[in-house]
Amino acid sequence: MEALAAYLRTHRPEGLSLEDAVQLCMHVYRTGDGIPAGLRPLASSQPLAKTFAALAEAGWVRRPHPDVDVSAVEFWTTVVASATKQSPWRYDREEGKMIAARFLAAGS
């Protein structure tokens, strides 16, 4: 999990807004795009939720409001589940693809 978090932080040190992080999380879960092949085993539900929770805790995921806590693993588990259920978060494949492309371009 730390390897995936380090990859994301290295390639996007400024972090992402919550909305972009949610789309990236769902996109990586659904497709594996945006991360190197060697990190794709970490794109399963629990490792991905723990990675994004740690990134949120570190401030890499920018909260929309100081009172909103997005650093709980449970929050990101819900995000991952939304990738297939479309609730409460709605997965936008094109948006996720565009965000993931930023990481691939940065890694070149």
N, C-alpha and C positions, 0 to 999 in steps of 0.2 A: 504494500500500500504506500509506503514511504517513497518508493521508486516512482510511482505514478504521480504522487503529489510533487515530488522534486522535478519531474519532467514538466508538469504544467506550470509550476512556479518559474522554472528556468526559461521557458519559452514565452511566457506572458507574465513577467514580474509585476506588472501593474495590477494583475488580477482581473476579475470580471464582475460585472453587475450580477445581482442575484438572478435576474431573468436570463442572462446569457449563460450563467453557470448551470442553471436548471436545464436549459436546452442542450448544453454540452454534455451534461451528465446523462440525460436521456438518450442523446445521440450515440455516445460512446457505448452505452448499454445495448442499444438496439443494433448498432452496426460495427462497433470496434474502430470506426474511423476517427482520426484525429490523434491517435497515439501509435507509437511504434508496435510492430507485431510482437516483440518480446514482452510488452506490457499488457497485451490483450487478455491474458489470464486474469488480470486484475479488474477486468470490465464486467465481472459478475456482480450480482446484487449486493451482497454484504461488503466485499472489499471496496466497491465503488462508493457505497454509502459512507463507509468509514473514511475513505480518502477525501470526499467532498466535505464531510463534517470537520475533518482536521484542517482542510484548507479554509473553511469558514471561520474556525476557531482562530486561525493565524491571521485573519483579516484579508485573505486573498479574495474571498467572495465578499463583495461590498453589500452590506445590508441596506435596504431601502429606508430604514428608520432605526435609530439606536435601540429602540425597545424590541425590535424583531430579532429573535435568536434563531439563527439558521445553522448553529454549530452542533446540534443534536443529531446523532446517527439516525434516530427515528424520523427526523425531518427528511433526510436524504433517502431513507428507505422508502418513504412515501413518494418521493420524486421518481426513484427508479421504478416503482410499481406503476406509476402514472405513464411510463413509457409505453405500456401495453394497454392499460385501462383507460387512458385519456382523462383521468380524474384523480385528484383535483387539479393537476397540472396537465396542460395540453401539449403534446409533442408535435413540433413543427419540423418535419424532416428537412425542408429547405433551409430553415433558420439554423438548425443543428449542423447541417452540412457546411454552411457558410462559417459558423463559429469554429468548427473543427478544422476547416481549411486554414485558418489563421495559425493554428499550431503546427500543421504540416509545413506551411510556408516558412514559419519561424525556425523550424528544425532543419531546413535545407542548408 
